[in-house]
Amino acid sequence: MDGGLYEHYPHFRKYLQDAVTELVGPDVSKLIAIEHSRDGSGIGAALLAASHSQFIEK
């Protein structure tokens, strides 16, 4: 996860993990790792653009 809220607001991590647990249940939430990632939105945008690119073979 990228963002100042996750990085600088200490209680947000717990709130987020609690919300994930509520949505998917405790067994599945144990398998999900949420970690801080610098420039995650830039990487995500690049992956999305690459996945929708079309290559024309000549």
PDB file of N, CA, C and O in Angstrom:
ATOM      1  N   MET A   1       0.843  -1.154   0.000  1.00  0.00           N
ATOM      2  CA  MET A   1       0.000   0.000   0.000  1.00  0.00           C
ATOM      3  C   MET A   1       0.891   1.221   0.000  1.00  0.00           C
ATOM      4  O   MET A   1       1.921   1.254   0.674  1.00  0.00           O
ATOM      5  N   ASP A   2       0.491   2.221  -0.758  1.00  0.00           N
ATOM      6  CA  ASP A   2       1.238   3.462  -0.861  1.00  0.00           C
ATOM      7  C   ASP A   2       0.374   4.577  -0.298  1.00  0.00           C
ATOM      8  O   ASP A   2      -0.843   4.575  -0.484  1.00  0.00           O
ATOM      9  N   GLY A   3       0.981   5.508   0.375  1.00  0.00           N
ATOM     10  CA  GLY A   3       0.221   6.664   0.817  1.00  0.00           C
ATOM     11  C   GLY A   3       0.604   7.153   2.194  1.00  0.00           C
ATOM     12  O   GLY A   3       1.012   6.385   3.065  1.00  0.00           O
ATOM     13  N   GLY A   4       0.459   8.462   2.365  1.00  0.00           N
ATOM     14  CA  GLY A   4       0.801   9.091   3.624  1.00  0.00           C
ATOM     15  C   GLY A   4      -0.090   8.655   4.768  1.00  0.00           C
ATOM     16  O   GLY A   4       0.374   8.548   5.903  1.00  0.00           O
ATOM     17  N   LEU A   5      -1.353   8.402   4.496  1.00  0.00           N
ATOM     18  CA  LEU A   5      -2.264   7.975   5.558  1.00  0.00           C
ATOM     19  C   LEU A   5      -1.781   6.682   6.189  1.00  0.00           C
ATOM     20  O   LEU A   5      -1.707   6.576   7.413  1.00  0.00           O
ATOM     21  N   TYR A   6      -1.458   5.713   5.376  1.00  0.00           N
ATOM     22  CA  TYR A   6      -0.968   4.428   5.883  1.00  0.00           C
ATOM     23  C   TYR A   6       0.388   4.592   6.561  1.00  0.00           C
ATOM     24  O   TYR A   6       0.663   3.954   7.577  1.00  0.00           O
ATOM     25  N   GLU A   7       1.227   5.443   5.997  1.00  0.00           N
ATOM     26  CA  GLU A   7       2.595   5.599   6.502  1.00  0.00           C
ATOM     27  C   GLU A   7       2.653   6.408   7.802  1.00  0.00           C
ATOM     28  O   GLU A   7       3.426   6.072   8.698  1.00  0.00           O
ATOM     29  N   HIS A   8       1.845   7.470   7.916  1.00  0.00           N
ATOM     30  CA  HIS A   8       1.999   8.409   9.021  1.00  0.00           C
ATOM     31  C   HIS A   8       0.921   8.331  10.097  1.00  0.00           C
ATOM     32  O   HIS A   8       1.089   8.927  11.161  1.00  0.00           O
ATOM     33  N   TYR A   9      -0.159   7.629   9.863  1.00  0.00           N
ATOM     34  CA  TYR A   9      -1.233   7.537  10.850  1.00  0.00           C
ATOM     35  C   TYR A   9      -1.159   6.159  11.490  1.00  0.00           C
ATOM     36  O   TYR A   9      -1.588   5.176  10.887  1.00  0.00           O
ATOM     37  N   PRO A  10      -0.614   6.071  12.717  1.00  0.00           N
ATOM     38  CA  PRO A  10      -0.311   4.764  13.304  1.00  0.00           C
ATOM     39  C   PRO A  10      -1.517   3.838  13.485  1.00  0.00           C
ATOM     40  O   PRO A  10      -1.364   2.619  13.413  1.00  0.00           O
ATOM     41  N   HIS A  11      -2.693   4.383  13.715  1.00  0.00           N
ATOM     42  CA  HIS A  11      -3.860   3.529  13.969  1.00  0.00           C
ATOM     43  C   HIS A  11      -4.514   3.023  12.686  1.00  0.00           C
ATOM     44  O   HIS A  11      -5.297   2.074  12.722  1.00  0.00           O
ATOM     45  N   PHE A  12      -4.198   3.649  11.555  1.00  0.00           N
ATOM     46  CA  PHE A  12      -4.836   3.265  10.296  1.00  0.00           C
ATOM     47  C   PHE A  12      -4.524   1.829   9.919  1.00  0.00           C
ATOM     48  O   PHE A  12      -5.391   1.135   9.389  1.00  0.00           O
ATOM     49  N   ARG A  13      -3.309   1.366  10.177  1.00  0.00           N
ATOM     50  CA  ARG A  13      -2.934  -0.018   9.846  1.00  0.00           C
ATOM     51  C   ARG A  13      -3.842  -1.012  10.555  1.00  0.00           C
ATOM     52  O   ARG A  13      -4.297  -1.987   9.956  1.00  0.00           O
ATOM     53  N   LYS A  14      -4.104  -0.762  11.836  1.00  0.00           N
ATOM     54  CA  LYS A  14      -4.974  -1.662  12.601  1.00  0.00           C
ATOM     55  C   LYS A  14      -6.402  -1.592  12.068  1.00  0.00           C
ATOM     56  O   LYS A  14      -7.058  -2.623  11.911  1.00  0.00           O
ATOM     57  N   TYR A  15      -6.887  -0.382  11.790  1.00  0.00           N
ATOM     58  CA  TYR A  15      -8.239  -0.238  11.248  1.00  0.00           C
ATOM     59  C   TYR A  15      -8.377  -0.973   9.916  1.00  0.00           C
ATOM     60  O   TYR A  15      -9.388  -1.629   9.665  1.00  0.00           O
ATOM     61  N   LEU A  16      -7.374  -0.864   9.081  1.00  0.00           N
ATOM     62  CA  LEU A  16      -7.402  -1.523   7.779  1.00  0.00           C
ATOM     63  C   LEU A  16      -7.404  -3.038   7.935  1.00  0.00           C
ATOM     64  O   LEU A  16      -8.173  -3.733   7.271  1.00  0.00           O
ATOM     65  N   GLN A  17      -6.547  -3.548   8.808  1.00  0.00           N
ATOM     66  CA  GLN A  17      -6.491  -4.997   9.030  1.00  0.00           C
ATOM     67  C   GLN A  17      -7.809  -5.506   9.610  1.00  0.00           C
ATOM     68  O   GLN A  17      -8.287  -6.572   9.224  1.00  0.00           O
ATOM     69  N   ASP A  18      -8.397  -4.745  10.536  1.00  0.00           N
ATOM     70  CA  ASP A  18      -9.695  -5.126  11.099  1.00  0.00           C
ATOM     71  C   ASP A  18     -10.776  -5.163  10.022  1.00  0.00           C
ATOM     72  O   ASP A  18     -11.625  -6.055  10.026  1.00  0.00           O
ATOM     73  N   ALA A  19     -10.750  -4.197   9.099  1.00  0.00           N
ATOM     74  CA  ALA A  19     -11.737  -4.164   8.018  1.00  0.00           C
ATOM     75  C   ALA A  19     -11.566  -5.358   7.086  1.00  0.00           C
ATOM     76  O   ALA A  19     -12.553  -5.956   6.658  1.00  0.00           O
ATOM     77  N   VAL A  20     -10.330  -5.707   6.770  1.00  0.00           N
ATOM     78  CA  VAL A  20     -10.070  -6.872   5.918  1.00  0.00           C
ATOM     79  C   VAL A  20     -10.577  -8.136   6.605  1.00  0.00           C
ATOM     80  O   VAL A  20     -11.202  -8.984   5.968  1.00  0.00           O
ATOM     81  N   THR A  21     -10.310  -8.261   7.890  1.00  0.00           N
ATOM     82  CA  THR A  21     -10.770  -9.432   8.647  1.00  0.00           C
ATOM     83  C   THR A  21     -12.288  -9.522   8.634  1.00  0.00           C
ATOM     84  O   THR A  21     -12.849 -10.609   8.497  1.00  0.00           O
ATOM     85  N   GLU A  22     -12.954  -8.381   8.777  1.00  0.00           N
ATOM     86  CA  GLU A  22     -14.415  -8.366   8.757  1.00  0.00           C
ATOM     87  C   GLU A  22     -14.958  -8.769   7.385  1.00  0.00           C
ATOM     88  O   GLU A  22     -15.983  -9.446   7.296  1.00  0.00           O
ATOM     89  N   LEU A  23     -14.278  -8.356   6.325  1.00  0.00           N
ATOM     90  CA  LEU A  23     -14.744  -8.651   4.970  1.00  0.00           C
ATOM     91  C   LEU A  23     -14.518 -10.099   4.549  1.00  0.00           C
ATOM     92  O   LEU A  23     -15.399 -10.716   3.950  1.00  0.00           O
ATOM     93  N   VAL A  24     -13.339 -10.646   4.859  1.00  0.00           N
ATOM     94  CA  VAL A  24     -12.996 -11.975   4.346  1.00  0.00           C
ATOM     95  C   VAL A  24     -12.952 -13.058   5.415  1.00  0.00           C
ATOM     96  O   VAL A  24     -12.826 -14.239   5.093  1.00  0.00           O
ATOM     97  N   GLY A  25     -13.053 -12.673   6.677  1.00  0.00           N
ATOM     98  CA  GLY A  25     -13.010 -13.653   7.754  1.00  0.00           C
ATOM     99  C   GLY A  25     -11.597 -13.822   8.296  1.00  0.00           C
ATOM    100  O   GLY A  25     -10.619 -13.526   7.610  1.00  0.00           O
ATOM    101  N   PRO A  26     -11.500 -14.301   9.533  1.00  0.00           N
ATOM    102  CA  PRO A  26     -10.191 -14.398  10.186  1.00  0.00           C
ATOM    103  C   PRO A  26      -9.234 -15.390   9.534  1.00  0.00           C
ATOM    104  O   PRO A  26      -8.026 -15.151   9.514  1.00  0.00           O
ATOM    105  N   ASP A  27      -9.744 -16.493   9.004  1.00  0.00           N
ATOM    106  CA  ASP A  27      -8.854 -17.494   8.399  1.00  0.00           C
ATOM    107  C   ASP A  27      -8.166 -16.956   7.146  1.00  0.00           C
ATOM    108  O   ASP A  27      -6.968 -17.159   6.952  1.00  0.00           O
ATOM    109  N   VAL A  28      -8.926 -16.275   6.305  1.00  0.00           N
ATOM    110  CA  VAL A  28      -8.363 -15.731   5.068  1.00  0.00           C
ATOM    111  C   VAL A  28      -7.508 -14.500   5.359  1.00  0.00           C
ATOM    112  O   VAL A  28      -6.471 -14.302   4.725  1.00  0.00           O
ATOM    113  N   SER A  29      -7.934 -13.676   6.311  1.00  0.00           N
ATOM    114  CA  SER A  29      -7.180 -12.449   6.589  1.00  0.00           C
ATOM    115  C   SER A  29      -5.772 -12.742   7.102  1.00  0.00           C
ATOM    116  O   SER A  29      -4.879 -11.907   6.957  1.00  0.00           O
ATOM    117  N   LYS A  30      -5.565 -13.909   7.695  1.00  0.00           N
ATOM    118  CA  LYS A  30      -4.221 -14.291   8.147  1.00  0.00           C
ATOM    119  C   LYS A  30      -3.276 -14.493   6.960  1.00  0.00           C
ATOM    120  O   LYS A  30      -2.057 -14.413   7.113  1.00  0.00           O
ATOM    121  N   LEU A  31      -3.839 -14.754   5.782  1.00  0.00           N
ATOM    122  CA  LEU A  31      -3.041 -14.996   4.581  1.00  0.00           C
ATOM    123  C   LEU A  31      -2.732 -13.713   3.805  1.00  0.00           C
ATOM    124  O   LEU A  31      -1.980 -13.740   2.830  1.00  0.00           O
ATOM    125  N   ILE A  32      -3.310 -12.593   4.236  1.00  0.00           N
ATOM    126  CA  ILE A  32      -3.153 -11.328   3.527  1.00  0.00           C
ATOM    127  C   ILE A  32      -2.164 -10.445   4.275  1.00  0.00           C
ATOM    128  O   ILE A  32      -2.340 -10.161   5.459  1.00  0.00           O
ATOM    129  N   ALA A  33      -1.124 -10.015   3.572  1.00  0.00           N
ATOM    130  CA  ALA A  33      -0.128  -9.110   4.155  1.00  0.00           C
ATOM    131  C   ALA A  33      -0.275  -7.738   3.515  1.00  0.00           C
ATOM    132  O   ALA A  33      -0.177  -7.598   2.295  1.00  0.00           O
ATOM    133  N   ILE A  34      -0.506  -6.741   4.334  1.00  0.00           N
ATOM    134  CA  ILE A  34      -0.590  -5.368   3.856  1.00  0.00           C
ATOM    135  C   ILE A  34       0.657  -4.655   4.360  1.00  0.00           C
ATOM    136  O   ILE A  34       0.875  -4.541   5.566  1.00  0.00           O
ATOM    137  N   GLU A  35       1.472  -4.176   3.427  1.00  0.00           N
ATOM    138  CA  GLU A  35       2.730  -3.525   3.778  1.00  0.00           C
ATOM    139  C   GLU A  35       2.863  -2.213   3.024  1.00  0.00           C
ATOM    140  O   GLU A  35       2.256  -2.024   1.970  1.00  0.00           O
ATOM    141  N   HIS A  36       3.658  -1.314   3.572  1.00  0.00           N
ATOM    142  CA  HIS A  36       3.895  -0.031   2.920  1.00  0.00           C
ATOM    143  C   HIS A  36       4.826  -0.219   1.731  1.00  0.00           C
ATOM    144  O   HIS A  36       5.826  -0.933   1.813  1.00  0.00           O
ATOM    145  N   SER A  37       4.487   0.423   0.643  1.00  0.00           N
ATOM    146  CA  SER A  37       5.292   0.350  -0.576  1.00  0.00           C
ATOM    147  C   SER A  37       5.459   1.754  -1.130  1.00  0.00           C
ATOM    148  O   SER A  37       4.470   2.442  -1.384  1.00  0.00           O
ATOM    149  N   ARG A  38       6.672   2.177  -1.316  1.00  0.00           N
ATOM    150  CA  ARG A  38       6.905   3.507  -1.895  1.00  0.00           C
ATOM    151  C   ARG A  38       6.617   3.452  -3.398  1.00  0.00           C
ATOM    152  O   ARG A  38       7.025   2.517  -4.087  1.00  0.00           O
ATOM    153  N   ASP A  39       5.918   4.457  -3.883  1.00  0.00           N
ATOM    154  CA  ASP A  39       5.540   4.592  -5.290  1.00  0.00           C
ATOM    155  C   ASP A  39       4.677   3.438  -5.781  1.00  0.00           C
ATOM    156  O   ASP A  39       4.764   3.041  -6.944  1.00  0.00           O
ATOM    157  N   GLY A  40       3.854   2.906  -4.905  1.00  0.00           N
ATOM    158  CA  GLY A  40       2.960   1.818  -5.296  1.00  0.00           C
ATOM    159  C   GLY A  40       1.968   2.224  -6.365  1.00  0.00           C
ATOM    160  O   GLY A  40       1.644   1.420  -7.239  1.00  0.00           O
ATOM    161  N   SER A  41       1.470   3.468  -6.317  1.00  0.00           N
ATOM    162  CA  SER A  41       0.498   3.894  -7.329  1.00  0.00           C
ATOM    163  C   SER A  41       1.153   4.021  -8.697  1.00  0.00           C
ATOM    164  O   SER A  41       0.526   3.728  -9.715  1.00  0.00           O
ATOM    165  N   GLY A  42       2.409   4.455  -8.729  1.00  0.00           N
ATOM    166  CA  GLY A  42       3.127   4.538 -10.006  1.00  0.00           C
ATOM    167  C   GLY A  42       3.361   3.172 -10.603  1.00  0.00           C
ATOM    168  O   GLY A  42       3.220   2.986 -11.811  1.00  0.00           O
ATOM    169  N   ILE A  43       3.713   2.224  -9.775  1.00  0.00           N
ATOM    170  CA  ILE A  43       3.929   0.847 -10.240  1.00  0.00           C
ATOM    171  C   ILE A  43       2.612   0.249 -10.718  1.00  0.00           C
ATOM    172  O   ILE A  43       2.565  -0.409 -11.757  1.00  0.00           O
ATOM    173  N   GLY A  44       1.545   0.477  -9.963  1.00  0.00           N
ATOM    174  CA  GLY A  44       0.230  -0.029 -10.357  1.00  0.00           C
ATOM    175  C   GLY A  44      -0.228   0.549 -11.683  1.00  0.00           C
ATOM    176  O   GLY A  44      -0.786  -0.165 -12.516  1.00  0.00           O
ATOM    177  N   ALA A  45       0.005   1.841 -11.884  1.00  0.00           N
ATOM    178  CA  ALA A  45      -0.369   2.478 -13.150  1.00  0.00           C
ATOM    179  C   ALA A  45       0.428   1.896 -14.309  1.00  0.00           C
ATOM    180  O   ALA A  45      -0.115   1.682 -15.393  1.00  0.00           O
ATOM    181  N   ALA A  46       1.707   1.640 -14.086  1.00  0.00           N
ATOM    182  CA  ALA A  46       2.540   1.052 -15.144  1.00  0.00           C
ATOM    183  C   ALA A  46       2.079  -0.358 -15.485  1.00  0.00           C
ATOM    184  O   ALA A  46       2.036  -0.730 -16.658  1.00  0.00           O
ATOM    185  N   LEU A  47       1.734  -1.142 -14.473  1.00  0.00           N
ATOM    186  CA  LEU A  47       1.255  -2.507 -14.722  1.00  0.00           C
ATOM    187  C   LEU A  47      -0.075  -2.495 -15.464  1.00  0.00           C
ATOM    188  O   LEU A  47      -0.294  -3.304 -16.365  1.00  0.00           O
ATOM    189  N   LEU A  48      -0.961  -1.579 -15.087  1.00  0.00           N
ATOM    190  CA  LEU A  48      -2.252  -1.472 -15.773  1.00  0.00           C
ATOM    191  C   LEU A  48      -2.055  -1.073 -17.230  1.00  0.00           C
ATOM    192  O   LEU A  48      -2.673  -1.651 -18.125  1.00  0.00           O
ATOM    193  N   ALA A  49      -1.200  -0.091 -17.467  1.00  0.00           N
ATOM    194  CA  ALA A  49      -0.934   0.335 -18.845  1.00  0.00           C
ATOM    195  C   ALA A  49      -0.330  -0.799 -19.661  1.00  0.00           C
ATOM    196  O   ALA A  49      -0.706  -1.007 -20.814  1.00  0.00           O
ATOM    197  N   ALA A  50       0.597  -1.525 -19.068  1.00  0.00           N
ATOM    198  CA  ALA A  50       1.231  -2.637 -19.782  1.00  0.00           C
ATOM    199  C   ALA A  50       0.230  -3.747 -20.088  1.00  0.00           C
ATOM    200  O   ALA A  50       0.301  -4.377 -21.144  1.00  0.00           O
ATOM    201  N   SER A  51      -0.695  -3.983 -19.172  1.00  0.00           N
ATOM    202  CA  SER A  51      -1.657  -5.068 -19.384  1.00  0.00           C
ATOM    203  C   SER A  51      -2.655  -4.738 -20.489  1.00  0.00           C
ATOM    204  O   SER A  51      -3.258  -5.642 -21.068  1.00  0.00           O
ATOM    205  N   HIS A  52      -2.836  -3.457 -20.786  1.00  0.00           N
ATOM    206  CA  HIS A  52      -3.777  -3.054 -21.832  1.00  0.00           C
ATOM    207  C   HIS A  52      -3.080  -2.631 -23.121  1.00  0.00           C
ATOM    208  O   HIS A  52      -3.732  -2.171 -24.059  1.00  0.00           O
ATOM    209  N   SER A  53      -1.780  -2.782 -23.169  1.00  0.00           N
ATOM    210  CA  SER A  53      -1.037  -2.438 -24.384  1.00  0.00           C
ATOM    211  C   SER A  53      -1.278  -3.491 -25.454  1.00  0.00           C
ATOM    212  O   SER A  53      -1.460  -4.671 -25.157  1.00  0.00           O
ATOM    213  N   GLN A  54      -1.275  -3.047 -26.688  1.00  0.00           N
ATOM    214  CA  GLN A  54      -1.419  -3.968 -27.810  1.00  0.00           C
ATOM    215  C   GLN A  54      -0.156  -3.894 -28.648  1.00  0.00           C
ATOM    216  O   GLN A  54       0.299  -2.812 -29.018  1.00  0.00           O
ATOM    217  N   PHE A  55       0.393  -5.039 -28.936  1.00  0.00           N
ATOM    218  CA  PHE A  55       1.595  -5.110 -29.751  1.00  0.00           C
ATOM    219  C   PHE A  55       1.199  -5.574 -31.146  1.00  0.00           C
ATOM    220  O   PHE A  55       0.500  -6.574 -31.310  1.00  0.00           O
ATOM    221  N   ILE A  56       1.657  -4.836 -32.136  1.00  0.00           N
ATOM    222  CA  ILE A  56       1.370  -5.184 -33.526  1.00  0.00           C
ATOM    223  C   ILE A  56       2.633  -5.784 -34.126  1.00  0.00           C
ATOM    224  O   ILE A  56       3.686  -5.147 -34.157  1.00  0.00           O
ATOM    225  N   GLU A  57       2.513  -7.019 -34.601  1.00  0.00           N
ATOM    226  CA  GLU A  57       3.653  -7.674 -35.237  1.00  0.00           C
ATOM    227  C   GLU A  57       3.614  -7.376 -36.727  1.00  0.00           C
ATOM    228  O   GLU A  57       2.560  -7.440 -37.360  1.00  0.00           O
ATOM    229  N   LYS A  58       4.768  -7.053 -37.271  1.00  0.00           N
ATOM    230  CA  LYS A  58       4.836  -6.741 -38.704  1.00  0.00           C
ATOM    231  C   LYS A  58       5.568  -7.828 -39.427  1.00  0.00           C
ATOM    232  O   LYS A  58       5.733  -7.756 -40.645  1.00  0.00           O
TER     233      LYS A  58
END
